[in-house]
């Protein structure tokens, strides 16, 4: 519900222009994940380049951030 179409399009353009990039999002909703995968495919982006992270306790969440090169 926080991702609007304009932002999603920007993300898809970034994924198209940076071949080794991945999009890492929070989602614990399988229906939302399938929808976002479908939307990515419609922009020609391999849905496997989207990674969905589940909710974790704060300390564990902060520990996994070192896996990302850039996060917002």
mmJSON file of the N, C-alpha and C atoms, coordinates in Angstrom:
{"data_MODEL":{"atom_site":{
"group_PDB":["ATOM","ATOM","ATOM","ATOM","ATOM","ATOM","ATOM","ATOM","ATOM","ATOM","ATOM","ATOM","ATOM","ATOM","ATOM","ATOM","ATOM","ATOM","ATOM","ATOM","ATOM","ATOM","ATOM","ATOM","ATOM","ATOM","ATOM","ATOM","ATOM","ATOM","ATOM","ATOM","ATOM","ATOM","ATOM","ATOM","ATOM","ATOM","ATOM","ATOM","ATOM","ATOM","ATOM","ATOM","ATOM","ATOM","ATOM","ATOM","ATOM","ATOM","ATOM","ATOM","ATOM","ATOM","ATOM","ATOM","ATOM","ATOM","ATOM","ATOM","ATOM","ATOM","ATOM","ATOM","ATOM","ATOM","ATOM","ATOM","ATOM","ATOM","ATOM","ATOM","ATOM","ATOM","ATOM","ATOM","ATOM","ATOM","ATOM","ATOM","ATOM","ATOM","ATOM","ATOM","ATOM","ATOM","ATOM","ATOM","ATOM","ATOM","ATOM","ATOM","ATOM","ATOM","ATOM","ATOM","ATOM","ATOM","ATOM","ATOM","ATOM","ATOM","ATOM","ATOM","ATOM","ATOM","ATOM","ATOM","ATOM","ATOM","ATOM","ATOM","ATOM","ATOM","ATOM","ATOM","ATOM","ATOM","ATOM","ATOM","ATOM","ATOM","ATOM","ATOM","ATOM","ATOM","ATOM","ATOM","ATOM","ATOM","ATOM","ATOM","ATOM","ATOM","ATOM","ATOM","ATOM","ATOM","ATOM","ATOM","ATOM","ATOM","ATOM","ATOM","ATOM","ATOM","ATOM","ATOM","ATOM","ATOM","ATOM","ATOM","ATOM","ATOM","ATOM","ATOM","ATOM","ATOM","ATOM","ATOM","ATOM","ATOM","ATOM","ATOM","ATOM","ATOM","ATOM","ATOM","ATOM","ATOM","ATOM","ATOM","ATOM","ATOM","ATOM","ATOM","ATOM","ATOM","ATOM","ATOM","ATOM","ATOM","ATOM","ATOM","ATOM","ATOM","ATOM","ATOM","ATOM","ATOM","ATOM","ATOM","ATOM","ATOM","ATOM","ATOM","ATOM","ATOM","ATOM","ATOM","ATOM","ATOM","ATOM","ATOM","ATOM","ATOM","ATOM","ATOM","ATOM","ATOM","ATOM","ATOM","ATOM","ATOM","ATOM","ATOM"],
"id":[1,2,3,4,5,6,7,8,9,10,11,12,13,14,15,16,17,18,19,20,21,22,23,24,25,26,27,28,29,30,31,32,33,34,35,36,37,38,39,40,41,42,43,44,45,46,47,48,49,50,51,52,53,54,55,56,57,58,59,60,61,62,63,64,65,66,67,68,69,70,71,72,73,74,75,76,77,78,79,80,81,82,83,84,85,86,87,88,89,90,91,92,93,94,95,96,97,98,99,100,101,102,103,104,105,106,107,108,109,110,111,112,113,114,115,116,117,118,119,120,121,122,123,124,125,126,127,128,129,130,131,132,133,134,135,136,137,138,139,140,141,142,143,144,145,146,147,148,149,150,151,152,153,154,155,156,157,158,159,160,161,162,163,164,165,166,167,168,169,170,171,172,173,174,175,176,177,178,179,180,181,182,183,184,185,186,187,188,189,190,191,192,193,194,195,196,197,198,199,200,201,202,203,204,205,206,207,208,209,210,211,212,213,214,215,216],
"type_symbol":["N","C","C","N","C","C","N","C","C","N","C","C","N","C","C","N","C","C","N","C","C","N","C","C","N","C","C","N","C","C","N","C","C","N","C","C","N","C","C","N","C","C","N","C","C","N","C","C","N","C","C","N","C","C","N","C","C","N","C","C","N","C","C","N","C","C","N","C","C","N","C","C","N","C","C","N","C","C","N","C","C","N","C","C","N","C","C","N","C","C","N","C","C","N","C","C","N","C","C","N","C","C","N","C","C","N","C","C","N","C","C","N","C","C","N","C","C","N","C","C","N","C","C","N","C","C","N","C","C","N","C","C","N","C","C","N","C","C","N","C","C","N","C","C","N","C","C","N","C","C","N","C","C","N","C","C","N","C","C","N","C","C","N","C","C","N","C","C","N","C","C","N","C","C","N","C","C","N","C","C","N","C","C","N","C","C","N","C","C","N","C","C","N","C","C","N","C","C","N","C","C","N","C","C","N","C","C","N","C","C","N","C","C","N","C","C"],
"label_atom_id":["N","CA","C","N","CA","C","N","CA","C","N","CA","C","N","CA","C","N","CA","C","N","CA","C","N","CA","C","N","CA","C","N","CA","C","N","CA","C","N","CA","C","N","CA","C","N","CA","C","N","CA","C","N","CA","C","N","CA","C","N","CA","C","N","CA","C","N","CA","C","N","CA","C","N","CA","C","N","CA","C","N","CA","C","N","CA","C","N","CA","C","N","CA","C","N","CA","C","N","CA","C","N","CA","C","N","CA","C","N","CA","C","N","CA","C","N","CA","C","N","CA","C","N","CA","C","N","CA","C","N","CA","C","N","CA","C","N","CA","C","N","CA","C","N","CA","C","N","CA","C","N","CA","C","N","CA","C","N","CA","C","N","CA","C","N","CA","C","N","CA","C","N","CA","C","N","CA","C","N","CA","C","N","CA","C","N","CA","C","N","CA","C","N","CA","C","N","CA","C","N","CA","C","N","CA","C","N","CA","C","N","CA","C","N","CA","C","N","CA","C","N","CA","C","N","CA","C","N","CA","C","N","CA","C","N","CA","C","N","CA","C","N","CA","C","N","CA","C","N","CA","C"],
"label_alt_id":[null,null,null,null,null,null,null,null,null,null,null,null,null,null,null,null,null,null,null,null,null,null,null,null,null,null,null,null,null,null,null,null,null,null,null,null,null,null,null,null,null,null,null,null,null,null,null,null,null,null,null,null,null,null,null,null,null,null,null,null,null,null,null,null,null,null,null,null,null,null,null,null,null,null,null,null,null,null,null,null,null,null,null,null,null,null,null,null,null,null,null,null,null,null,null,null,null,null,null,null,null,null,null,null,null,null,null,null,null,null,null,null,null,null,null,null,null,null,null,null,null,null,null,null,null,null,null,null,null,null,null,null,null,null,null,null,null,null,null,null,null,null,null,null,null,null,null,null,null,null,null,null,null,null,null,null,null,null,null,null,null,null,null,null,null,null,null,null,null,null,null,null,null,null,null,null,null,null,null,null,null,null,null,null,null,null,null,null,null,null,null,null,null,null,null,null,null,null,null,null,null,null,null,null,null,null,null,null,null,null,null,null,null,null,null,null],
"label_comp_id":["UNK","UNK","UNK","UNK","UNK","UNK","UNK","UNK","UNK","UNK","UNK","UNK","UNK","UNK","UNK","UNK","UNK","UNK","UNK","UNK","UNK","UNK","UNK","UNK","UNK","UNK","UNK","UNK","UNK","UNK","UNK","UNK","UNK","UNK","UNK","UNK","UNK","UNK","UNK","UNK","UNK","UNK","UNK","UNK","UNK","UNK","UNK","UNK","UNK","UNK","UNK","UNK","UNK","UNK","UNK","UNK","UNK","UNK","UNK","UNK","UNK","UNK","UNK","UNK","UNK","UNK","UNK","UNK","UNK","UNK","UNK","UNK","UNK","UNK","UNK","UNK","UNK","UNK","UNK","UNK","UNK","UNK","UNK","UNK","UNK","UNK","UNK","UNK","UNK","UNK","UNK","UNK","UNK","UNK","UNK","UNK","UNK","UNK","UNK","UNK","UNK","UNK","UNK","UNK","UNK","UNK","UNK","UNK","UNK","UNK","UNK","UNK","UNK","UNK","UNK","UNK","UNK","UNK","UNK","UNK","UNK","UNK","UNK","UNK","UNK","UNK","UNK","UNK","UNK","UNK","UNK","UNK","UNK","UNK","UNK","UNK","UNK","UNK","UNK","UNK","UNK","UNK","UNK","UNK","UNK","UNK","UNK","UNK","UNK","UNK","UNK","UNK","UNK","UNK","UNK","UNK","UNK","UNK","UNK","UNK","UNK","UNK","UNK","UNK","UNK","UNK","UNK","UNK","UNK","UNK","UNK","UNK","UNK","UNK","UNK","UNK","UNK","UNK","UNK","UNK","UNK","UNK","UNK","UNK","UNK","UNK","UNK","UNK","UNK","UNK","UNK","UNK","UNK","UNK","UNK","UNK","UNK","UNK","UNK","UNK","UNK","UNK","UNK","UNK","UNK","UNK","UNK","UNK","UNK","UNK","UNK","UNK","UNK","UNK","UNK","UNK"],
"label_asym_id":["A","A","A","A","A","A","A","A","A","A","A","A","A","A","A","A","A","A","A","A","A","A","A","A","A","A","A","A","A","A","A","A","A","A","A","A","A","A","A","A","A","A","A","A","A","A","A","A","A","A","A","A","A","A","A","A","A","A","A","A","A","A","A","A","A","A","A","A","A","A","A","A","A","A","A","A","A","A","A","A","A","A","A","A","A","A","A","A","A","A","A","A","A","A","A","A","A","A","A","A","A","A","A","A","A","A","A","A","A","A","A","A","A","A","A","A","A","A","A","A","A","A","A","A","A","A","A","A","A","A","A","A","A","A","A","A","A","A","A","A","A","A","A","A","A","A","A","A","A","A","A","A","A","A","A","A","A","A","A","A","A","A","A","A","A","A","A","A","A","A","A","A","A","A","A","A","A","A","A","A","A","A","A","A","A","A","A","A","A","A","A","A","A","A","A","A","A","A","A","A","A","A","A","A","A","A","A","A","A","A","A","A","A","A","A","A"],
"label_entity_id":["1","1","1","1","1","1","1","1","1","1","1","1","1","1","1","1","1","1","1","1","1","1","1","1","1","1","1","1","1","1","1","1","1","1","1","1","1","1","1","1","1","1","1","1","1","1","1","1","1","1","1","1","1","1","1","1","1","1","1","1","1","1","1","1","1","1","1","1","1","1","1","1","1","1","1","1","1","1","1","1","1","1","1","1","1","1","1","1","1","1","1","1","1","1","1","1","1","1","1","1","1","1","1","1","1","1","1","1","1","1","1","1","1","1","1","1","1","1","1","1","1","1","1","1","1","1","1","1","1","1","1","1","1","1","1","1","1","1","1","1","1","1","1","1","1","1","1","1","1","1","1","1","1","1","1","1","1","1","1","1","1","1","1","1","1","1","1","1","1","1","1","1","1","1","1","1","1","1","1","1","1","1","1","1","1","1","1","1","1","1","1","1","1","1","1","1","1","1","1","1","1","1","1","1","1","1","1","1","1","1","1","1","1","1","1","1"],
"label_seq_id":[1,1,1,2,2,2,3,3,3,4,4,4,5,5,5,6,6,6,7,7,7,8,8,8,9,9,9,10,10,10,11,11,11,12,12,12,13,13,13,14,14,14,15,15,15,16,16,16,17,17,17,18,18,18,19,19,19,20,20,20,21,21,21,22,22,22,23,23,23,24,24,24,25,25,25,26,26,26,27,27,27,28,28,28,29,29,29,30,30,30,31,31,31,32,32,32,33,33,33,34,34,34,35,35,35,36,36,36,37,37,37,38,38,38,39,39,39,40,40,40,41,41,41,42,42,42,43,43,43,44,44,44,45,45,45,46,46,46,47,47,47,48,48,48,49,49,49,50,50,50,51,51,51,52,52,52,53,53,53,54,54,54,55,55,55,56,56,56,57,57,57,58,58,58,59,59,59,60,60,60,61,61,61,62,62,62,63,63,63,64,64,64,65,65,65,66,66,66,67,67,67,68,68,68,69,69,69,70,70,70,71,71,71,72,72,72],
"pdbx_PDB_ins_code":[null,null,null,null,null,null,null,null,null,null,null,null,null,null,null,null,null,null,null,null,null,null,null,null,null,null,null,null,null,null,null,null,null,null,null,null,null,null,null,null,null,null,null,null,null,null,null,null,null,null,null,null,null,null,null,null,null,null,null,null,null,null,null,null,null,null,null,null,null,null,null,null,null,null,null,null,null,null,null,null,null,null,null,null,null,null,null,null,null,null,null,null,null,null,null,null,null,null,null,null,null,null,null,null,null,null,null,null,null,null,null,null,null,null,null,null,null,null,null,null,null,null,null,null,null,null,null,null,null,null,null,null,null,null,null,null,null,null,null,null,null,null,null,null,null,null,null,null,null,null,null,null,null,null,null,null,null,null,null,null,null,null,null,null,null,null,null,null,null,null,null,null,null,null,null,null,null,null,null,null,null,null,null,null,null,null,null,null,null,null,null,null,null,null,null,null,null,null,null,null,null,null,null,null,null,null,null,null,null,null,null,null,null,null,null,null],
"Cartn_x":[0.813,0.0,0.865,2.14,3.024,3.717,3.616,4.304,3.309,3.566,2.664,3.283,2.498,2.912,4.148,4.216,5.36,6.667,6.64,7.838,8.209,7.225,7.501,8.147,7.665,8.243,9.704,10.007,11.398,12.25,11.757,12.504,12.735,11.723,11.869,12.884,12.901,13.889,15.296,15.444,16.747,17.193,16.29,16.635,16.988,16.308,16.601,17.975,18.361,19.608,20.823,20.584,21.691,21.521,22.132,21.873,22.055,23.001,23.237,22.454,21.593,20.876,19.696,19.326,18.181,17.35,16.073,15.199,14.782,15.072,14.821,13.74,12.608,11.443,10.961,10.302,9.606,8.263,7.955,6.618,6.462,5.386,5.043,3.689,3.333,2.051,2.292,2.083,2.329,1.522,0.337,-0.476,0.185,0.648,1.341,2.625,3.339,4.571,4.281,3.254,2.895,2.508,1.771,1.354,2.571,3.499,4.692,5.566,5.662,6.392,5.747,4.448,3.715,3.944,3.899,4.135,5.559,6.53,7.927,8.06,7.463,7.527,6.904,5.844,5.193,6.1,7.112,8.097,9.355,9.324,10.467,11.577,11.26,12.235,11.983,13.035,12.921,12.448,11.299,10.774,11.73,12.646,13.609,14.589,14.588,15.46,14.822,13.648,12.975,13.076,13.594,13.75,12.81,12.076,11.136,11.637,11.773,12.24,11.042,11.078,10.005,10.384,9.426,9.648,10.561,11.531,12.451,12.56,13.015,13.322,14.36,14.327,15.158,16.63,17.183,18.608,18.932,18.114,18.341,18.167,17.182,16.978,18.215,18.741,19.915,21.127,21.238,22.36,22.319,21.133,21.067,21.296,21.257,21.443,22.833,23.808,25.148,25.208,24.176,24.113,23.755,23.23,22.802,23.885,24.051,24.989,24.356,23.054,22.331,20.967,20.571,19.229,18.654,17.341,16.641,15.652],
"Cartn_y":[-1.188,0.0,1.263,1.134,2.3,2.555,1.627,1.753,2.26,3.476,3.968,3.675,3.851,3.471,4.24,5.531,6.333,5.834,5.53,5.019,3.657,2.799,1.47,1.571,2.485,2.667,3.097,4.006,4.429,3.227,2.419,1.23,0.279,0.086,-0.818,-0.265,1.028,1.64,1.455,1.604,1.361,-0.08,-1.014,-2.425,-2.702,-2.073,-2.259,-1.702,-0.597,0.079,-0.376,-1.108,-1.617,-3.14,-3.842,-5.283,-6.172,-5.88,-6.746,-6.317,-5.319,-4.798,-5.687,-5.556,-6.274,-5.266,-5.527,-4.699,-5.517,-5.015,-5.729,-4.963,-5.617,-4.985,-5.793,-5.119,-5.821,-6.312,-7.541,-8.071,-9.405,-9.523,-10.819,-11.28,-10.731,-11.026,-11.68,-12.992,-13.705,-13.151,-12.651,-12.093,-10.821,-9.96,-8.746,-9.091,-10.095,-10.517,-10.995,-11.807,-12.283,-11.111,-10.159,-8.993,-8.175,-7.921,-7.153,-7.905,-9.205,-10.012,-9.868,-9.938,-9.799,-8.422,-7.393,-6.025,-5.876,-6.438,-6.366,-7.031,-8.195,-8.91,-8.087,-7.355,-6.533,-5.402,-5.042,-4.032,-4.678,-5.976,-6.67,-6.944,-6.884,-7.143,-8.536,-9.324,-10.668,-10.565,-11.147,-11.072,-11.623,-12.494,-13.055,-12.005,-10.834,-9.752,-8.958,-9.376,-8.759,-9.718,-9.223,-10.036,-9.483,-10.377,-9.962,-10.425,-9.471,-9.755,-9.75,-10.652,-10.703,-9.853,-9.628,-8.852,-9.648,-8.934,-9.516,-8.563,-9.074,-8.164,-7.132,-5.944,-4.832,-5.214,-5.868,-6.217,-7.123,-8.11,-9.006,-8.256,-7.383,-6.593,-5.744,-5.071,-4.227,-5.045,-6.275,-7.137,-7.501,-7.649,-8.046,-6.877,-5.659,-4.506,-4.449,-5.078,-5.053,-5.809,-6.563,-7.289,-6.379,-5.215,-4.278,-3.226,-2.837,-1.764,-0.4,-0.309,0.941,0.608,1.316,1.106,2.428,2.521,3.744,3.451],
"Cartn_z":[0.0,0.0,0.0,0.327,0.356,-0.979,-1.895,-3.178,-4.214,-4.709,-5.752,-7.127,-8.15,-9.502,-9.965,-9.669,-10.112,-9.497,-8.224,-7.546,-8.112,-8.337,-8.868,-10.253,-11.076,-12.412,-12.3,-11.389,-11.182,-10.787,-9.866,-9.445,-10.611,-11.45,-12.599,-13.59,-13.797,-14.692,-14.138,-12.827,-12.211,-12.409,-12.197,-12.389,-13.848,-14.784,-16.203,-16.557,-15.925,-16.271,-15.468,-14.41,-13.587,-13.508,-14.465,-14.637,-13.404,-12.543,-11.383,-10.146,-10.293,-9.133,-8.748,-7.492,-6.939,-6.148,-6.042,-5.23,-4.023,-2.847,-1.587,-0.854,-0.651,-0.03,1.164,2.082,3.155,2.625,2.884,2.593,3.291,4.027,4.605,4.059,2.904,2.27,0.913,0.808,-0.45,-1.632,-1.378,-2.465,-3.001,-2.121,-2.537,-3.297,-2.835,-3.506,-4.925,-5.095,-6.441,-7.33,-6.783,-7.555,-7.997,-7.082,-7.424,-8.428,-8.297,-9.288,-10.663,-10.702,-11.966,-12.576,-11.755,-12.237,-12.77,-12.072,-12.529,-13.893,-14.045,-15.326,-16.443,-16.131,-17.155,-17.631,-16.84,-17.236,-17.806,-18.003,-18.568,-17.573,-16.292,-15.229,-14.675,-14.577,-14.012,-12.562,-12.247,-10.875,-9.821,-10.23,-9.28,-8.768,-9.388,-8.938,-7.81,-7.394,-6.252,-5.071,-3.981,-2.774,-1.713,-1.092,-0.052,1.305,2.198,3.549,4.496,5.427,6.423,7.632,8.47,9.7,10.637,11.198,12.179,13.36,14.487,15.585,15.113,15.69,15.232,15.101,16.085,16.048,14.856,14.612,13.467,12.14,12.089,10.874,10.587,11.601,11.409,10.977,11.457,11.081,9.602,9.035,7.629,6.672,7.178,6.298,5.673,6.294,5.709,4.373,4.069,2.792,1.63,1.929,0.893,0.652,-0.61,-0.946,-0.689,-0.868,-0.687,-0.114,0.904,1.448,1.886,1.832,2.201,3.302],
"occupancy":[1.0,1.0,1.0,1.0,1.0,1.0,1.0,1.0,1.0,1.0,1.0,1.0,1.0,1.0,1.0,1.0,1.0,1.0,1.0,1.0,1.0,1.0,1.0,1.0,1.0,1.0,1.0,1.0,1.0,1.0,1.0,1.0,1.0,1.0,1.0,1.0,1.0,1.0,1.0,1.0,1.0,1.0,1.0,1.0,1.0,1.0,1.0,1.0,1.0,1.0,1.0,1.0,1.0,1.0,1.0,1.0,1.0,1.0,1.0,1.0,1.0,1.0,1.0,1.0,1.0,1.0,1.0,1.0,1.0,1.0,1.0,1.0,1.0,1.0,1.0,1.0,1.0,1.0,1.0,1.0,1.0,1.0,1.0,1.0,1.0,1.0,1.0,1.0,1.0,1.0,1.0,1.0,1.0,1.0,1.0,1.0,1.0,1.0,1.0,1.0,1.0,1.0,1.0,1.0,1.0,1.0,1.0,1.0,1.0,1.0,1.0,1.0,1.0,1.0,1.0,1.0,1.0,1.0,1.0,1.0,1.0,1.0,1.0,1.0,1.0,1.0,1.0,1.0,1.0,1.0,1.0,1.0,1.0,1.0,1.0,1.0,1.0,1.0,1.0,1.0,1.0,1.0,1.0,1.0,1.0,1.0,1.0,1.0,1.0,1.0,1.0,1.0,1.0,1.0,1.0,1.0,1.0,1.0,1.0,1.0,1.0,1.0,1.0,1.0,1.0,1.0,1.0,1.0,1.0,1.0,1.0,1.0,1.0,1.0,1.0,1.0,1.0,1.0,1.0,1.0,1.0,1.0,1.0,1.0,1.0,1.0,1.0,1.0,1.0,1.0,1.0,1.0,1.0,1.0,1.0,1.0,1.0,1.0,1.0,1.0,1.0,1.0,1.0,1.0,1.0,1.0,1.0,1.0,1.0,1.0,1.0,1.0,1.0,1.0,1.0,1.0],
"B_iso_or_equiv":[0.0,0.0,0.0,0.0,0.0,0.0,0.0,0.0,0.0,0.0,0.0,0.0,0.0,0.0,0.0,0.0,0.0,0.0,0.0,0.0,0.0,0.0,0.0,0.0,0.0,0.0,0.0,0.0,0.0,0.0,0.0,0.0,0.0,0.0,0.0,0.0,0.0,0.0,0.0,0.0,0.0,0.0,0.0,0.0,0.0,0.0,0.0,0.0,0.0,0.0,0.0,0.0,0.0,0.0,0.0,0.0,0.0,0.0,0.0,0.0,0.0,0.0,0.0,0.0,0.0,0.0,0.0,0.0,0.0,0.0,0.0,0.0,0.0,0.0,0.0,0.0,0.0,0.0,0.0,0.0,0.0,0.0,0.0,0.0,0.0,0.0,0.0,0.0,0.0,0.0,0.0,0.0,0.0,0.0,0.0,0.0,0.0,0.0,0.0,0.0,0.0,0.0,0.0,0.0,0.0,0.0,0.0,0.0,0.0,0.0,0.0,0.0,0.0,0.0,0.0,0.0,0.0,0.0,0.0,0.0,0.0,0.0,0.0,0.0,0.0,0.0,0.0,0.0,0.0,0.0,0.0,0.0,0.0,0.0,0.0,0.0,0.0,0.0,0.0,0.0,0.0,0.0,0.0,0.0,0.0,0.0,0.0,0.0,0.0,0.0,0.0,0.0,0.0,0.0,0.0,0.0,0.0,0.0,0.0,0.0,0.0,0.0,0.0,0.0,0.0,0.0,0.0,0.0,0.0,0.0,0.0,0.0,0.0,0.0,0.0,0.0,0.0,0.0,0.0,0.0,0.0,0.0,0.0,0.0,0.0,0.0,0.0,0.0,0.0,0.0,0.0,0.0,0.0,0.0,0.0,0.0,0.0,0.0,0.0,0.0,0.0,0.0,0.0,0.0,0.0,0.0,0.0,0.0,0.0,0.0,0.0,0.0,0.0,0.0,0.0,0.0],
"pdbx_formal_charge":[null,null,null,null,null,null,null,null,null,null,null,null,null,null,null,null,null,null,null,null,null,null,null,null,null,null,null,null,null,null,null,null,null,null,null,null,null,null,null,null,null,null,null,null,null,null,null,null,null,null,null,null,null,null,null,null,null,null,null,null,null,null,null,null,null,null,null,null,null,null,null,null,null,null,null,null,null,null,null,null,null,null,null,null,null,null,null,null,null,null,null,null,null,null,null,null,null,null,null,null,null,null,null,null,null,null,null,null,null,null,null,null,null,null,null,null,null,null,null,null,null,null,null,null,null,null,null,null,null,null,null,null,null,null,null,null,null,null,null,null,null,null,null,null,null,null,null,null,null,null,null,null,null,null,null,null,null,null,null,null,null,null,null,null,null,null,null,null,null,null,null,null,null,null,null,null,null,null,null,null,null,null,null,null,null,null,null,null,null,null,null,null,null,null,null,null,null,null,null,null,null,null,null,null,null,null,null,null,null,null,null,null,null,null,null,null],
"auth_seq_id":[1,1,1,2,2,2,3,3,3,4,4,4,5,5,5,6,6,6,7,7,7,8,8,8,9,9,9,10,10,10,11,11,11,12,12,12,13,13,13,14,14,14,15,15,15,16,16,16,17,17,17,18,18,18,19,19,19,20,20,20,21,21,21,22,22,22,23,23,23,24,24,24,25,25,25,26,26,26,27,27,27,28,28,28,29,29,29,30,30,30,31,31,31,32,32,32,33,33,33,34,34,34,35,35,35,36,36,36,37,37,37,38,38,38,39,39,39,40,40,40,41,41,41,42,42,42,43,43,43,44,44,44,45,45,45,46,46,46,47,47,47,48,48,48,49,49,49,50,50,50,51,51,51,52,52,52,53,53,53,54,54,54,55,55,55,56,56,56,57,57,57,58,58,58,59,59,59,60,60,60,61,61,61,62,62,62,63,63,63,64,64,64,65,65,65,66,66,66,67,67,67,68,68,68,69,69,69,70,70,70,71,71,71,72,72,72],
"auth_comp_id":["UNK","UNK","UNK","UNK","UNK","UNK","UNK","UNK","UNK","UNK","UNK","UNK","UNK","UNK","UNK","UNK","UNK","UNK","UNK","UNK","UNK","UNK","UNK","UNK","UNK","UNK","UNK","UNK","UNK","UNK","UNK","UNK","UNK","UNK","UNK","UNK","UNK","UNK","UNK","UNK","UNK","UNK","UNK","UNK","UNK","UNK","UNK","UNK","UNK","UNK","UNK","UNK","UNK","UNK","UNK","UNK","UNK","UNK","UNK","UNK","UNK","UNK","UNK","UNK","UNK","UNK","UNK","UNK","UNK","UNK","UNK","UNK","UNK","UNK","UNK","UNK","UNK","UNK","UNK","UNK","UNK","UNK","UNK","UNK","UNK","UNK","UNK","UNK","UNK","UNK","UNK","UNK","UNK","UNK","UNK","UNK","UNK","UNK","UNK","UNK","UNK","UNK","UNK","UNK","UNK","UNK","UNK","UNK","UNK","UNK","UNK","UNK","UNK","UNK","UNK","UNK","UNK","UNK","UNK","UNK","UNK","UNK","UNK","UNK","UNK","UNK","UNK","UNK","UNK","UNK","UNK","UNK","UNK","UNK","UNK","UNK","UNK","UNK","UNK","UNK","UNK","UNK","UNK","UNK","UNK","UNK","UNK","UNK","UNK","UNK","UNK","UNK","UNK","UNK","UNK","UNK","UNK","UNK","UNK","UNK","UNK","UNK","UNK","UNK","UNK","UNK","UNK","UNK","UNK","UNK","UNK","UNK","UNK","UNK","UNK","UNK","UNK","UNK","UNK","UNK","UNK","UNK","UNK","UNK","UNK","UNK","UNK","UNK","UNK","UNK","UNK","UNK","UNK","UNK","UNK","UNK","UNK","UNK","UNK","UNK","UNK","UNK","UNK","UNK","UNK","UNK","UNK","UNK","UNK","UNK","UNK","UNK","UNK","UNK","UNK","UNK"],
"auth_asym_id":["A","A","A","A","A","A","A","A","A","A","A","A","A","A","A","A","A","A","A","A","A","A","A","A","A","A","A","A","A","A","A","A","A","A","A","A","A","A","A","A","A","A","A","A","A","A","A","A","A","A","A","A","A","A","A","A","A","A","A","A","A","A","A","A","A","A","A","A","A","A","A","A","A","A","A","A","A","A","A","A","A","A","A","A","A","A","A","A","A","A","A","A","A","A","A","A","A","A","A","A","A","A","A","A","A","A","A","A","A","A","A","A","A","A","A","A","A","A","A","A","A","A","A","A","A","A","A","A","A","A","A","A","A","A","A","A","A","A","A","A","A","A","A","A","A","A","A","A","A","A","A","A","A","A","A","A","A","A","A","A","A","A","A","A","A","A","A","A","A","A","A","A","A","A","A","A","A","A","A","A","A","A","A","A","A","A","A","A","A","A","A","A","A","A","A","A","A","A","A","A","A","A","A","A","A","A","A","A","A","A","A","A","A","A","A","A"],
"auth_atom_id":["N","CA","C","N","CA","C","N","CA","C","N","CA","C","N","CA","C","N","CA","C","N","CA","C","N","CA","C","N","CA","C","N","CA","C","N","CA","C","N","CA","C","N","CA","C","N","CA","C","N","CA","C","N","CA","C","N","CA","C","N","CA","C","N","CA","C","N","CA","C","N","CA","C","N","CA","C","N","CA","C","N","CA","C","N","CA","C","N","CA","C","N","CA","C","N","CA","C","N","CA","C","N","CA","C","N","CA","C","N","CA","C","N","CA","C","N","CA","C","N","CA","C","N","CA","C","N","CA","C","N","CA","C","N","CA","C","N","CA","C","N","CA","C","N","CA","C","N","CA","C","N","CA","C","N","CA","C","N","CA","C","N","CA","C","N","CA","C","N","CA","C","N","CA","C","N","CA","C","N","CA","C","N","CA","C","N","CA","C","N","CA","C","N","CA","C","N","CA","C","N","CA","C","N","CA","C","N","CA","C","N","CA","C","N","CA","C","N","CA","C","N","CA","C","N","CA","C","N","CA","C","N","CA","C","N","CA","C","N","CA","C","N","CA","C","N","CA","C","N","CA","C"],
"pdbx_PDB_model_num":[1,1,1,1,1,1,1,1,1,1,1,1,1,1,1,1,1,1,1,1,1,1,1,1,1,1,1,1,1,1,1,1,1,1,1,1,1,1,1,1,1,1,1,1,1,1,1,1,1,1,1,1,1,1,1,1,1,1,1,1,1,1,1,1,1,1,1,1,1,1,1,1,1,1,1,1,1,1,1,1,1,1,1,1,1,1,1,1,1,1,1,1,1,1,1,1,1,1,1,1,1,1,1,1,1,1,1,1,1,1,1,1,1,1,1,1,1,1,1,1,1,1,1,1,1,1,1,1,1,1,1,1,1,1,1,1,1,1,1,1,1,1,1,1,1,1,1,1,1,1,1,1,1,1,1,1,1,1,1,1,1,1,1,1,1,1,1,1,1,1,1,1,1,1,1,1,1,1,1,1,1,1,1,1,1,1,1,1,1,1,1,1,1,1,1,1,1,1,1,1,1,1,1,1,1,1,1,1,1,1,1,1,1,1,1,1]
}}}
